[in-house]
Amino acid sequence: MILESYLLGEWRRGGGEGVPIRDPATGEVLARASTEGLPLKEAVAYGREVGGKALLALGFQERGRRLRALAQFLSERKEELYRLYLTTGGTRRDAWYDVDGGIGVLFTYASLARNLPEGNVLPEEEALLLSKDGAFQGRHVLVPKGGVTLQINAFNFPVWGLLEKFAPAFLAGVPTLAKPATPTAHVAQALVRLMLDSGLLPEGSLQLLVGGVGDLFEALDHRDSVFFTGSRATAERLARHPAFTERGALFNAEADSINPAVLGLRAGEEELKRLAQEIAQELTIKVGQRCTAIRRVFAPKERLGALLEATRAHLEALRLGDPREEGVDLGPLASLEQKEEVLRAVEGLLAAGAQVYWRHGGREDGAFFPPLLLLAEDPAPEALHTLEAFGPVATFMPYGTPEEAAELARRGGGSLVATVATPDPEEARFYLLALGPHVGRLHFLNHRNAHASTGHGSPLPRLLHGGPGRAGGGEELGGVLSLKRHLRRLALQADPHLLQALTGEYAKGAERPAQVHPFRKPYEELEIGETLTTHRRTVTEADIALFSALSWDHFYAHTDEIAARESLFGKRVAHGYFVLSAAAGLFVDPAPGPVLANYGLEGLRFLEPVAAGDTLQAHLTVKAKRPRDEKTGVVEWAVEVKNGEGKTVATYTLLTLVARKVP
């Protein structure tokens, strides 16, 4: 059976015999993959025109709600993916990391959407005044690129790999064309069928390509992005394509890397035990077939043997076998070809001076490869730091000083992640600066956090996933940071009224007097730029004295006449928080209404002192707003408090929870 691709709104089957997809545990041919004769270039245009327009019709908020609904939909049907996962050589534990991890990414990005605007423009920073009178202003914004995101995934994570790239692209309003690795493409196809069956994805927002990319790159230009996960050699070859070097498409690579782990000189016995457990786990999950797995381990010379023995103790009881059998801990590698690559890498490591310290006695037939611990007493040979055995293999090496350990770790040429086991801040600070330029993620492990740590090899949706040099130089995940990778930064220049209309946020100079107190309006009726100018209040000596008594704040500048005269104020002044409270008293409408609660306060600045006899007046402006749920929304108010001379004494952003109209 030729697996079908989903292109141009239809399931389509490629021609020819196709590439076989085998069950690595049995050798059985499960299906074949082919893109021969499929409309690849047309799929790019279809994604831009059909998928892009449909996504932009939703906006950030609605796309976030659909991600959450999709995550719930897949959660209820993940057993189907679990069963199919057994045909990839993965155990149920492996499936959990892949399937549940991917669904977790969807939930994470759905949550991020709550803090995004309703439309498709994401403002950055604050507006800049480009003229003295404020009639000409500028602001940086992010907008969808208008192209497609082509994701090229590795064989080891057919579910998580697809979903972790899809989620930020979808939230950004950019359609996805997913191309899974052939050995596990049948799992990715089953996932996409479920996603399409949900009815939550607009047509054209997700397409699937099962097989080779053919001439698809010829259709890419500056609007498009390629997010690649795979080998360094393939990444380097693809990056030279004219789509990137001439037409300006974005190429984001997450490549294999020789990730290090270091047992610190100041690590205790608990750190040694925890690091051994971590190394064993990295060799066990996905049978070590993770780009983030630990490949090199550095320990002080006198503790290297203890670390090796502790790691061996975690591995020796594991059982290798068909993951469909009861009690199996480790399945086979992804394919016979993958096993041959691991064997070649191990031969290279042995030729470079490494020795076999311990080999698991489990199955070695077919695509099975038992865990292997290597010891290189001389860590100098280059091959020890450049050859990667992409399987359950780790090479242990000694070091003398932290400087030597850092130099050895850096010889990997750029890594996705490094773990340093130490409880000591000084030692951790050394490795932060020594390894920071060479890794994408630095994981400190010690007795204080080991019980809560998600592990060396587990990328998290809110943190960057990627690394410099050999690791590809790309950035995936990272919360809002990865969302921005799918958007284009634009500098807007306009008058404040247009700037406000385009960004959906208040621009100074575009105020409109409120005809009704804004606290009397439900969420939907509040307009950006709507401003309430309050009546005035004169501060008295009694106000300052009473606020001191009420708050217990008897700071000398408020209560000691002599000391206050000698202070930078030159006189007694009112408390800053009195000014804040007095402003609230000026603009709050006391009767019950749509405003339900104070939700927070941001960016508070006290700019001028306020003394007895000064008169205060507040200006309350609708700055921005976003839905919170079906019943409420969050409204941001720009508050400016002025004195009788027209000087601004305080500014801040007030957040309130406001009721929405009941449908």
N, C-alpha and C positions, 0 to 999 in steps of 0.2 A: 504494500500500500504506500503510495506517495502521500506524504503529509501535505495538507492544504495550507496555503497562505491566505491571509485576509487582506485583500487590496481592492481599492475603488468600491468599497461597500459590498464585496462579494467574496465568498470562499472560492479559491482558484487552485487548481492542481498544475504543477509544472510538468513539463514533458521529459522524455528520456527515462533511463533506469534509475537515476538518482543515487545519492550516497546512502549506504546502509546505516541504520541506527540499531545497535546491538545491546542486548541485556548483558552487562559485563560479568554477571555471575554465572550465566548459562551459555553465553555466546549466541543466543537466539536472535535472529533478525526481527526487530519489532516493527520497523517501518523504513521508508526511504525519504530523503529530502531532495527536492529539486526546484529551481526557479527558472528552468529553461522555458523560454517563451512567455514569461509573465511580464506585465506592463510596469517595469520598475521605475523608469523616469516619470511615467504618468502618475505613479503613486505619490511622488513628491508634490507635483502640482495639485493633485486631489487633496492632499493633506493641507496645503496652504489655502486653497480656495474654499473647500467644503468644511474641513475640520477647523481651520483657523477662524472662519467667520462664525461657525456654530459656537465655538468656545468663547469668543469675544461677546457673544450675545448673553452670556451668563454672568460674567464679572467674578472677581476674586471670591466674594462671599458665597455665591451659589456653587462655584466650583469646589470650594472647601466643604460645603454641605454634601455634595455628591461624592467626594472622596470618603467622607465618613460613612455614608450609606453603602458605598462600594466595599469598604472594609468590613462592615457588618455582614453584607451579603456573602463575601468570601469566607468569613469566619464560620458561617453556618454551613458551608459546603467544602471545608478544607479536607475532610476525610477522603474525598475523591482524589485530591492531589496527593495525600499521604499514601494511598494505595498505589497510585501510579509511580510514586517516588521510589518504591522498592525495585522497579525495573532499571533504575540508574545506578544501582550498587549502594545506595544510601540507606541507612537504618532509619527507624522512626525518629531517633534523636536528631539525625542529620536533617530529616524532613522538617522537624520542629524549628531548627535554626533558619531554614530557608523559607518555609511557608509562613510560619507565625511571625518570623522576623520581617518578611515583606509586608504582611498585613499590618504589622505594627508601624511601619513607615507611613502607610496610608493614614492611620489614625493620627500620627504625629503631625503630618502636614495639614490634615483637616483642622487640628487644633490651632495651628499657626494662622490659619485663614481668619480666625476671629479677630485678629488685630490688624487686618488689612482693610483697605477701603472697599466700597461696594462695586466700583467700576473696574477699569483696566489700567489705570494710571496710578503708580506708586510714587508719591512725592518723597524726596530726600532732603534732609537738612531744613533750614528755614529760607524764606525768600530773601534775596539780596537787593537792597536799594541801589539802582544804577543811575539815579538822578537825585538832585537835592530835594526836589518837591515830591519824590516818591511816585511820580507818574510813569516811570519806566523801571521795571523790576525784572529780576532773573531768578530762576530756581531750577535745580536739577530734579529730573523725574525719570522713572523707569517705565518703559512701555514694552508690550510683547513684540518680539522680533519680526513677526509676520511670516516666518518660515516654518520648518519642521525640525524636530529633534530626531535624528537617526541614532538609535541605541544599538550598539554591537556588543553582545554579552558573552561571557565565558561559560564553559560547560558546568562549572561547579555550583552555580546558584541560579537555576533556571527561573525560579519564582522571585526571590529577593532581588536578584539583579535586575529583572524587568521592572518590578514595582518601585525600587528605590530610584530609578531614573524616571519612571513614568510620573510619580507623584509630584515632584516639583515642576516638571514641564506642564502637566495638566493644570496645576494651580496657577501657573504663570500665564495660561491661555495659549500654550504652544502645543500643537498636535505631535503625536509620537508615531514613529515607524520603527517597530522593534524587530531586530534580527538576532534571534537566539543562536547559541552555538549548536551545531548539528547533533553531537552525542546525546544531548538532553532536550532537543527541540520538541519532542512529543509532550513533555511536561509543560513547557512554555505555551505550546498550542492549546493544551487543555485549560491552562490558566486564562488565556485570552478568550477562549470560548465562554468561560464562566463570566468574565468581565463584560463581554458583549451581551450575554443573556440577561445581565442585570437590568438592561434598559436605561442605565444611568449615564452612559457615555454618548455624547452627540456623535452623529455620523461623521467619520473622517478624523475623529480625535485620536483614534488608536488603530493602527494597521499592523499587520504581522507578516514578516518575510521569513519563510522557512527554506534555508538554502543559501547559496552564494549571493553576493551583492551585485554581481555582473557589472553593468555600466551605470549603476545608480548614482555614483559620485559625480558623474558628468552633469547631473541636474541640480547640484547643490551650488548655492552662492552665499553672499554675505548675510542673508536672512536666516540661514540654516546652521545647525549645530550637529556635530557627531560626538556622542559620548561612548567611548570605547573602553572595554575591559578585556584584557588578554595579555599576550606576551609582549615583552619589550621590543623584540624584533619586528613583530607585526605592527606595533604602534609606530615605530620609526619609519617603516615603509609607507604606511597610510598617511602619515603627517607630511610626506613629500608630494602628495597629490596636488595638482593645480587647483582643486576646489578650495584648498587652504592657502597655498602659496600665492595664488593669483586672484582668486575670486573672493577671498576673505571669509569663508565659512569658519566657524569655531571648531577646533579639534581639542577635545578634552580626553586625556588618556589616564587610565588607572591600570598600571602594568605590574607584572610580577616584580617582587623585590626580595632581597636577602635580609629579612628582618632579624634584628638582634635582640637578645635579652642579656642583661648584666646583673649578676649578683654583686651588690655593692660591698665595699670593704667594711662598712659599718652595719651591714645586715646581720641580724641575729638568727638564731635557730628557727624561729617562726618564719622569718622571711625566706630562709632556705627551703623549708618545707612547702611554703606557699608557691614559690617559684617552680619547684619540682612538679607540683600539682598542675601549675599553669602550662608548663612545657608538655607534660603528658596529655593534657587536654587538647593542646594545639596539634599534637600528632594523631589524636583520636577523632576529633570532629572532622567529618568529610574525609577521613583517612589522610589528614594532612593536606588535602587539596584545597587550600585557601591561600589567596594572595597575601593575606595578613599573617599567616602562620609563622611561628618562630623557627628559623632555619639555623641560626648561629647562637651559641650560648657561651658567655664569657664569665669566668668565676676566678676568684683569687686562687693561686696555685695550691695553697694548703687546704682549700675547701672544694676543689673540683671533683675529687673522688666521692665525697659525701653527696654532692648534688647529683652526680651520675647515678649513684645507688638509690637515692630517693626517687629519682625519675623512673628508673627501672622498676622499682617496687610498685609504682602506679600502673605500669603497662603489662607486666608479666601475666596477670590473671585474665587479661582480655581474650575473648574468643573471636576468631575470624570465621566468616562463613557467609552463606547466602542470607541477606537481610530478612528474607521471608521466614527463616527458621527461628524458633524460639531461643532466646538467650544469646543471640549473636550481638557482639559489640562493634565489630568492624566488618564492613563489606569490602568488596574489591575496589580497585581504582576504576576510573570512568571507562577505560578501554584498554585493549592490549597495546595500542599505540602509546597510550599514556604510560603504561608500565615500562615499555621499552625506553621512553624518554627518561624515566626515573632511574632505570638501571644504568643508562649511559652517564647520567650526572653522578651517580654513586661511584662508578668506575673512575671518573675524573677526580672526585674527592679523594679516593684511595690512592690514586696515582700522585696526588699532591701531598701525600704524607699522612692522611687520616688513617686510623685503624678502626676495625670493628670492635667496639666495646661490648655491645650486647645486641643480639638479634632475636626477635620473638620467634618462637618455634611453631607458629601457626601455618596455615595453608600458603603455598606458593604457586599453586597451579593457576592456569587461566590468567585473569587480570588481578589476582590477589598479590598483595605485597605487604609482608609483615613489618611492624614498626622496627626501626633500626636506629641505634645510638652510635655515633661515631666519636672518636677521641683524636684530636690533633694536638699533640703535645708541643709542636712547633707551629704557632699560628701565622708564621710569616708568608707562606706561599700564597700567591694571588688567587689561585683557583678556589681556595677555601672560602673566599669572600665574593666570588663572581659566579660560581656554578650553583644553580638551584635545583635540588631534587624535589620536584613538586609532588610530594607524597609524605608518608610518615617517617621522615628522616630529619635528624637534627645533629649538628656537629658541635661538640663541646671543646672549648679552648681555654687555656690558662692566661692570666694576666698578672702583672706585678703592681702597677700603680693605676690610679684612675685615668691619668693621661694616656697610658698605654691602652686601657680598655676602650676609651673614647676613640683613639686613633684606629683601633681594630674595627670598631663598630662602623666608623665612617667609611671604611674601605668597601662597604657594600655599594657605594656609589649612589646612595639615595634610597630611602626605605619608606614604606607606608607607615610603619609603626615600630617603636622600640619600647621595651619594658626595662625599667631599672628597679630592682628590688632593694629598697633602702628606707629606713624610717628617719634618716638624718637630713635636716634641712640644708646644711652646708654641702653635703655630698649631692643632694638633689639639685641644688643651685648650680653646682659645677656641671652636671650632665645636661641641665637645661640649656646652658650657653654652649657647651661642647657639641651637643647633638642637635640642638634646635634647627640649625641650617640644613640638616641632612635627613630629617624625618618629617612625616606629615602629622604624626600623633605621638605624643610621649606619655607613656603609661607608667606611673609610679605605683609600685606594689609594696605593701608593708602590713604589719600586724594590725594596723588601725583600720585599713580599708579592704582587706582581702575578702572579708565576709560579704561585702556589698559590691565589690568590683564586678563589672560585666565582662572583664577578661581582656587579655592582650589582643585577641584576634577579632573582636566584635565591634565593627563600626556602628556608631549611633546616629540616628537621623538628625539630631540637633548639633552634632559636631562634624567638622570637615572629615571627609574620607578621600585620601590622596596623599601624594608625597612628591618630593623633588627628584630630579635626576633620573636614575633607572626606573623609579616608581611611576614615571610618566609626566610629572609636573602638573597634573590636573587637580581639580577640586570637585568632589561630589558630596552630596548631603550638606550638612551644616546649617540646617534650618533655613532662615531667611536668606543666608548667603547663597545657598544652592538655588533658591528661587531666583535670585538676581542673575545667576549665570544664564538663565533662559530669557532674560529681559535685556533691553538695550537702554543705556543711559543717554539722556537727551537734555540739553540745556535750553530751557524755555526763556524767551525774552518777550515781555508784553506789559501792558498797563495792568494795574492791580485788579480791575474788574474782570478782564479776560483771564488773567492768571488764576484768579479765584474760581472762575467757571471751569477752567481746564483741569485744575488739580483737585477740585472738590474740597479745598481747604482755604481758610480765611487768609486774605492778603491785605496787609495794612493799607488803608486808603480806599478800600472797597466796602466800607461799612454802610449799612442802611438802618435808619432809626426804627426801632421796634414800635409797631402800632399797638400791640398788646403785650403785656408782660410775658417774656418768653417762657417763664416757668408755668404759664397757664396753657402752653401748647403741647400736644402729644409729639412723639418723636418725628412722625412723618411730616408735620407741619412746620417744623423748625427749618429755617433757611440759613445757609452759610453766609456769614457777614451781617446777620441781623444783630443789632446792637442796642442795649439798654443803657442809657445814661441816668444815673441815680440822682436823688436829692443829696444834699450836703450834710455833713456833721462836723461840728467844731470840737476838738479834743480839749478836755479840761484837766486840771490838776487831780480832781477827784477820780477821773477815768484811770489815770496812771496809778494812783494809790489803790483803788479798788481792784485793778487787774493784778497788781503785785500781791495783794492779800488773797485773791481768789486762786491765782496760779502758783503761789509760793515762790515766785521768781523775784528775788530781792537784789538783783544785780545792781551794782553801784550806779551805773549810768541811768537807772530809773529811780533810785531812791536816795542817793547821797548827793546833795546839792554841791558840796565843796569838791568832792572827788569828780563829779560829772563836769564841773567847770574846767578841771585840769585834764579831762579826757579829750579825745579827738573831736568830740561833739561840741565841747565848749559850754554845754548846759545839760540839764536833765532832759531825757527824751522818753518817748513812749516805747513800750515793748514792740518788737516786730510782730509778735503774734497777736498783740492787741490790734495793730493795723489790719492784720488778716481777719480777725474776728469782726472788727468794725466794718470792713468792706462787705463781709457776708451779711451783716445786719442791714446794710444799705441795699443790697440787691436781692436778698431772699424774699420770695413771696410766701407769707406764713401759712396761708390756707392750704388744705389738702388739694392736691392736683396731680398732674402727670409725673412731676419729678418725685421719684421714689426714695432716692438715697444719694448721699455723697459717696462717690466711687473712688476718689483719690485726688491727689494734687501733685503737679509736676513743675519743675523749672522755676521754683520760687526764688525771686531776687528782691532784696531790700536795697533801693538805690539812693534814697535820701532820708535823713533823719526826720522824725515827726515829734514835735514838742507841744506842750500845752499852748493853746491858742491857734494852732494850725487847723485848717478846715480840709476835710477829706471828701472826695467824690470818686465813685467807682464807675468804670465802663465795662460792661459785660457783653462779650461778642461770641456768637456761635462760631467756633473755630473749625470743628470737624465732627463727624458723627459716623457711627457704624452699628449695625445690628448686633445684638448679643444673643438673642434667641427669638422665638415667635412672639413673645410678650414684651420684651424690653430691648432697649438700645442704649449704647453708651454715647453721651454727648460731651465733647470737649469744648470748654468755654475759655476764651482768652480774657483774662482779667487784668485791667490796668487801673491802679489807684493813683490819683493825683492830689496835690495839695492846692491851696488857694492861689498860688502863683502859677499854676498850670504845669508844675514840675511833676514828673512821674516818681512816686515814692516806692512803689512795689508793683511787680508784674508776676504772673504765674498762670498756669493752665489748670483749670478746675474740671474734674470729671464727675458727671452725674449719671445715675441710672434713671432712664426716662421710659415711661410706659408707651407702648405702641398701640395703635388703634386695633381694636378687636375686629377681626374679619367678619 
